[in-house]
């Protein structure tokens, strides 16, 4: 049984529409002076948009800071930053 609000990942059309809506939402949030981070930080749904808000230099600095406190990348690996 499908949960209300769940995305059918097997349906490529539905998945694409969800990604387009997510991008529209992120553009709107940023245009209103908002941020992509929230109470739970930047996660899988937001990480590909992080470059829309932060410069490559800012993302690089954040990566370096995370590496200092998490050198083994055990805390939320691959969750915060977009693929380099």
VEXFINU-902105 format. One record per residue: y, x, z of N, C-alpha, C, O in turn. Coordinates in steps of 0.001 Angstrom, whole numbers, plus 524288, in hexadecimal, padded with zeros to 5 digits. Layout:
N
YXZYXZYXZYXZ...
***
This chain:
84
7FB608034680000800008000080000804E480376800008053A80738802FC80885802387FCC580D4B805497FC3A8114B803AF80053812567FF0D801148138A80796802FC8179F80696806DA81C93804D48041581DB98067A7FFB781F7280179806B6824897FFDE804BF82810804A88047C8287F807848085382A88805918002282E18809EC7FF8282B7B80EFD7FDD882E29812D87FCCE8265F80F107FD93823A7813D27FC078240C814917F62282431810CB7F328824378196D7F4878247F81ABA7EEFC81EFF81BA87ECFD81BF381E847EF5E81DC68193E7E8A4818B681A257E6248192A81F267E2F681B0081F0E7DE85817818237C7E5348180F828977E2B2814C3829017DDBC815C682C5F7DA74810E3825AC7DD2680DAB825BB7D86E81089823417D3D080F16824147CF4D814928203E7D4F6817AC81DAB7D0E681C49821337CF9A8202C821407D26E81BE1824217CB5B81FF6827D57C9D682546825577C91682944827BD7CA4782561820907C72182A5481DD67C65482CE681CAA7CB8E8319B81D6B7CC2E829DC81AD87CF4282BF8819A17D46A82DE081E957D7278320E81EA07D98782AD2822AC7D6CD82C4A827AF7D92D83171829AB7D6E3834D682B767D9C88320C8295C7D1C1836D682B1D7CF2783B8A827D17D0E283FC1829EF7D1CD83AD8822B97D15483F1A81F487D31A840C4820A07D8A58456B820A37D9DE83D00821BF7DBF983E3F823347E15C8415A828487E17284531828B47E44F83FC582C197DE6084298831157DE308481F830527DC1484BC8832CA7DDFD848C682CF77D83284E0382BDB7D61C85166829337DA358560382A777DABB84F288258A7DD1D8521D822E57E13D8538D826B67E594857DE8267A7E7B084FF182A3E7E6EB8510E82E297EAEB8558E831AD7E927858FF832EA7EC4685593833477E443859D08368D7E23885EFC8338E7E25686301835C27E3C985EEC82E957E0D5863AE82B657E10C865B982AF87E6A186A6E82B4B7E78E8622F82A3E7EA4C863B1829DE7EFCB8662E82EF87F19F86A3682EE47F43E863D2833617F045865E9838707F1E986B488396C7EF8486EC483B6D7F22986BFF838097EA8587121838A57E80487539835517EAD087997837187EBC4873CB830877EC1B8776F82D077EECB878D782F207F42A87D6C82F307F5A0874F0830D87F71C875E5833027FC56879B5837967FC0487D76837D47FF03878C783B297F87187C2D83FB87F7F2881A483E397F60B885828407F7F7C9881FE83A6F7F28188721838CE7F07F88A74836427F4BF88F40836327F466887E6834307F8B688AB1831B97FD1188BBF835848018D88D98833F8805B788A8D83A7D800A288B8983E708049D8872783F088088C887CD8419E80C8C882BC83CAC8077087E4483D1080AF487B358420480A0587CD1845718070D876C78425580C9A8737C846F180C3886DD98454D80B4186C5D840DF80C6386ABD848DC8092B86547847A780821861F88481980D0985DDB845A480D6F863BF84B3A810C3860D684BC6815A1861E5847068190F8660484492818B985E39845D481C3C85ED58417281FCC85C38842A5824EC85B498472D8263D85B0E83E9E827C5858B283F4082CED853CE8429C82CBE852C98459E8305A850D2842208289E84BF9845128283184C73849A6824638488084BF0822DF8513084B00822D98520084F9281F8A850A584EAB819DE84FE584A3F818218505C852E58171184F10852AA81188849278530181106846BD856B5812EA846DF84F3280E808414084F1480DD683FBD84EE880826842E985000804B483AE584D898072F838D484D71801DB83C2684A167FE3783D0984B907F9B983DFC8459D80015840E0842047FCBE84645844077FB53848808426B7F762848668478B7FE8484DBF849577FDB784E2284EE97FBB08522E850627F98B84A17852057FC4D84A9E8579E7FB4184C1C858E17F5A484EE885CB07F4C184A5F855DB7F1DA84BBA857137EC71851818560A7EB478537A857A37E7328542F853647EED3859B68522E7EE2185D45855BE7F1578620C855527F0FD85B08859317F46B85E1785C7C7F7EC8622D85FAB7F4F48667B860817F6EC860DE861717F0408648A8646B7ED0D8692F861417EB3686D128637D7E97B868E185C207EB8B86D59858D27EA2D87194859307EE5A876338586D7ED4386FF285A5A7F31C8739285A7E7F77F875118600F7F9088798F861147FA6B87157863A17F8C887237868F17FA9C871FF86CD47F62186F2386C157F2568750A870F67F69D874FC8751A7F2AE86FFC878467F31B86D67878337F72986E9687B107EEF186A0387E837EF4386A83882737F3BE866A3883D07F63E86F4C884437F4B987029887FC7F8FA86F12885807FE4F86CC2887FB801B8870B8880A87FF0386FCD87DF4803FF869F987D07804D08680087DAC809268673F87B8A800BA8619787AAB8012285ED787FD58025485B4087FFB805858607E884007FFD085E3988927800CE85F0D88AC58067A85B7688CC6808F9863B6889ED80880864DA88B3E80DEF8616A8880A811A285F6888A1B8157B860C1883158107D85D6B87FCA813C6857B7881948138B854FF8818E81782855F68831680F01850A18852F80E8384FFA88A0D811EF84C0E88AA4814A7853E488D8B811C3853AB89255814DF853B08912081AB0850E6893A681DAE856CA88D5181C54856F888BD2821D8851B48899A8239784FCF88AD0827D784F658865E8204684A4C8842F8219A8463A88888821FE842EC888718257C8467188C4781E7D842B48909B81E8E84324893C78239983F41895E08257F847D989420825C1848918970282AA4845DD8944D82F3884393896E1832918462188F2282F5A843C488C59833C583E2D88A8B832A983B5A888FF8363B83CA188AC082DBE837658890682C318353388CC5828118344B88B2E8239E83457891B58297D832B4895978259882D7D89462822FE82C878963181EA482A278916D825818251B89011823358254488ADC82048821498890D81E47829E8888778201082AB28837E81D4F826D087F5581F168245987CB081BEA8265987ED582434822C987AFA8267882565875AB8274E822C7871A38275E82A86875B2827F282D5E870E88291182EF286E268240383248870108212082C9A869C0822FB82DC8866A481E5582DCD869D98194E831B0869DD8167A8298F86C878182D8297586FAC8136282A4486C4280E8D82818867FC80E2A82D5A86E2880AF282E7886B8B805F6831318664E80692831508633C802DF8335E8653480B21835C48601D80BE483BB38603380B2983DE185CA0808CB83E428642480D1D843EF8640A80D4F84682865938082B84A02862DB8064E844D2869DC805E68479C86C0F801778450286ACE7FC448403986A747FBE98484086A217F837846058695A7F3038432386E467F15484409872817F36E83FC386DB07EDA083CF1872397EB9C840CE876107E9598447D874887E6AA8400187AFC7EA67843A087F0F7E88C842D4880167E2CF84583883617E08D
***
